[in-house]
Amino acid sequence: MAVQPLKTNNYFMWNHIAAHISHVTGTPLEVSDRRSVGGGCINQGYRLSDGNTTYFVKLNQASKLAMFEAEAAGLQQMQQTHTIRVPTPICYGAEGESAYIVLEWLPLGRGDERSWQRMGQQLAAMHQAKVADQFGWERHNTIGSTPQINTWTADWTTFWVEHRLGHQLKLAQRRGGHFPLQSQLLAAVPHLLAGYTPQLSLVHGDLWSGNAAVTESGEPVIFDPATYVGDREVDLAMTELFGGFPASFYHGYRQVLSIDDGYQHRKTLYNLYHILNHFNLFGGSYEAQANRMMSQLLK
């Protein structure tokens, strides 16, 4: 699902956003520089500056405002764990045809082994934060632009079957996807997770390499979350998808929390959710990849 064209030169919209930032921060913002920057494949991103302070603004259709509301709530909850850096949400809203979220601007650098090791340590610390007594979250949010269901659920296996794989497979059927093994796979999940009781962890939820970086000062930072309370292994699994993280990241993680041997089997089950989501967003070869993963899990 590509970014829909927006009227990003809308004078009234940018004035509204600047006024909103001024109101929230208590400091007047007279924009002197506005330029397009990478916003990913879902949103359009802009760098907004008055010469002294810079902000990152993401835009989408006005109908996507709830997506930005949930993103702000997720960033705030991760921030409240005092473990790993995330961009501070400044404000969000809608003006005309566009929804927006304004975030703290974090200049990014390249980082080194020590930076990525600290990222692993800090993510593990976030995973230890106690924020709920069940799996799920305070609201539904999105994974990319796909609705993500976070209904509070006491049992992890039930949560994963109903609100993760089952939900994505229903959406995939509507899209015309063909997954002959889907019923067998859903029925097999209790066996695949038998005897495993994960701790309740606050997870980023969409932690691929494009959503993690290091600032110019060497500080690890994660962003664009799909936050919920789940098995911490879902974050680790996704770090291995689409390129992977440096080895020092995993070394740092293990310095704080051990990784169960069974993770090597569960990570395919967890990453299947993301591959199904990519099929629902983009179609193409993700259908075949999801079918291969199901066959692997059912061997």
N, C-alpha and C positions, 0 to 999 in steps of 0.2 A: 504494500500500500504506500505509494509514493506521496511525498509532500504535495498537498494541493496548492495551486498558485494563490498567493495572497497579495492584496494591494499594499505592499510594504512601503510605498512612498506616501502613504496617507498622512497628511500633515496633522490632522486632528487626532489620529491614533497616537502618533509619537508625542504630541503635546500632552495628551492624556496620560501616557506612560510616565513622561518626565514629571508631571504634576503629582502623580501617584507616588513616585519615588521621593519627591520633595516632601510630601505630606508624611510619609512613613519615617523617613530619616530625620526630618526636622531641618534639613539643609537644602536650600534652593538649588535646583539642578538646571543649568542653562547648557543644553547639549551643544557642544562644538564639534563633535566627531561621531559619526554613525557609520559603521561599515559592516558588511555581511561577513560572517565567519561560519565555520562548520557547525551545523546544528544536528547532524546525523541524517538518517533517512526518513525520520518521522516529522521533525520540526525544522523550522528555519531559524538560524541563529544570528544574532547581531551583537556587536560590541558598541556600547554607548558610553560616551565620556564627555566630561566638561573640562578636560585638561588636567584636573586634579584627581577626580574619582572616576573609576571605570566600572561598568556593570555588564553582565551578560544577560541578554534578553532572548527568550525563545518564543516563537510565534506559531500558532496553528489556527485552524478554524474555530470560530466562537463556540461551536458545539463541543469542543475539546477542553473547555474550562475545567471540568471536574478532573481531568487527567493532570492538569497543573496543580490543582488544589491538593490532590493526593501526593504528587511529587514533593510539594512543599512540606506536607505532613511527614512524609518518609524521611526527608532530609533532617527535619527538626528532631525526629525521634532518634536517628542515628547520632546526631550532634549531641543529644542529651546523654548519651552513654560516655562521653568524654574519652573516646578511644581513638578514633581515626578521623582525619579531616574530611569534611564535606563542604561544598559551597553553601554559604548561608543564604537561605531564601529571603528576599527583601519584600516582595509583594507579588500578587498575581491578580488578574482580572480580565475583563473583556471590554472592547471598544469597537463598535461597528461589527464588521464581519470577523474580527480577529480576537482570539484569546492569547494571553501572554503570561509569562512568568519572568520575574527579574531576579537574578542571582548575583551573589558576590562574584567579581571577576578574579580568577586565580591564574596568574601567568604561569604557564607550564614549561618545564625544562625536560632534560633527558633522564636525569637520575642515574644512579649507579647501583652496584650490588647491595650496598648498605641501605639505600633508600628502599629497595624492593624487599629486603629482609625486614625492615621496619614495617612495611606495609603488611607483610604476613603476620608479624607479631601483633600489630594493631587490629587487623581483621579478627584474629583469634580472640583478642580482648573484647571486641564488640560482640562476638558470638557468645561470650560468657555473660553478657548483660542479661539480667532477669527482667523481662518486660511484660510477661503474660503467663497464664496458667494453661492455655490451650494453643493449638496451632491455628493460624489464621491472622487476621488483623482487624483493626477498628473500622475499616472501610474497604470496599472493593477498590482496586486501582487498575493499572494497565501494565502489560508487558509489551514493550513497543507501544503500539496503539490498540492492541487487542485487550478487551476486558479481562481482568484477572480476578477470579472469585476468591474471596478471603473469609468465607463464613467460618466462625469459630468452631473448631472440631477437636474433640478430646483425643482421637486416635489418629496417628500419623498415616497409617496405611489407608484409612478411609479418606482422609484429606487428600492424599496423593491420587487415589483412584477417582474420586468424585470431582474435586475442584481443580485438579491439574490435568492429568491425562484425559479423563473422561470429558472434561469441558473442551479441551482442544480438539478432541476427536469429533465431538458434535459439530463444532465450527468447521472442521475440515470436511465433514460430510456435506454440509451446506455449500461448501466451495467446490464440491465435485471430486474430492479426494477419494482414492481407492486404497483401503487398508484392510486386506483380507484377514489379517491376524488380530485385528483390534479386540474382538471379543475374548479370544484366547489370552491375549496380553493382559487385559484388565482383570480377568479371572485369575491370572497367575501372580499378580502383584502381591497378594497376601503371602504366597509361598516365597517370592523373591525377597520379601522383607521379614520373613518369619524369624522370631527370636531377636529382632533388632528393635531397640527402644531408644530413639534419639532424644537428646536433651532439647529443651525448648530454647531456640536461639533466634535473636533478631538477625535476619539475613538481608543482604542487599537485594537479592532476587534476580539481578540481570548483570552479573559480574563477569562480563567478557572483557577482553583487553581494551576495547574502545571506551569502556566506562571506568577506567583506572589510569592514573597518571602520577607524575611527580612534579611538584612545583619547581620554579627556578631556584628556590632555596633548599631543595632536596626533600621537601616534606611530602609524604604519600597522600594522595587524595582520591576518593571515589565519588562518582556522581551518577546522574540519570538512574535512580533506583526504581525497583519494583518491590518495595519493602513488604515483608510480612514476617511472622514468627513461624519458623520451620526447622527442618534438619539443617544444621550448619554445612553438611556435605553438599547441599545444592549449590552453594557459592563456590566451593572448591571444584565441584564437577564442571561448572561453567567456565572457570578460569582455564580449563584444559580444552575448551571448545574454541574454534576460530583463532587458532594461533598459539594460545597458551601464555602463561606468565613465566618470567625468569626463574631459574632453579632456586635462587636466593629467596624468593618469595615463599616457597614451600618449606625451605629450611627455617625461615623465621617463624612460620606458622607452627611448625612442629616443636619449636622451642617453648611455645606457650601451651599448645594443645596437641595431644597425640592424634593420629589418624588411624582409625580402625582398619584392620586388614580387609574387611568386607567392603570397604569403600570402592575398591577396584571393580567390584561387580555392580554396586549400586549406581556408580556414576553414569553408566549407560542409560539406566532407567530414569535418572534425573535429567540427563541431557536430551532424552527423547522429548520431553516437554518443550524444550526450546526449538528443537528441529520441527516439531509439529507447528509451533507458533510461527516459525519462519515460512513454513508452507502456507499457513493462513494469511501471512502478510505479503509474501512474494511469489508463492507458487513454485514453478520450475522443478529443479532436481531435488528439492527437499522432500517430496513425496517418496522418491526412491530411497533416499537416505533414511527416512523414518521407517520404511518397510524393512530395510536391512537391519536396523537396530532392533526392531521387534523380533525378527528371526533370530538374531544373536541372543536376545534375552530368553527366548523360548527353547533354546537348545538344551 
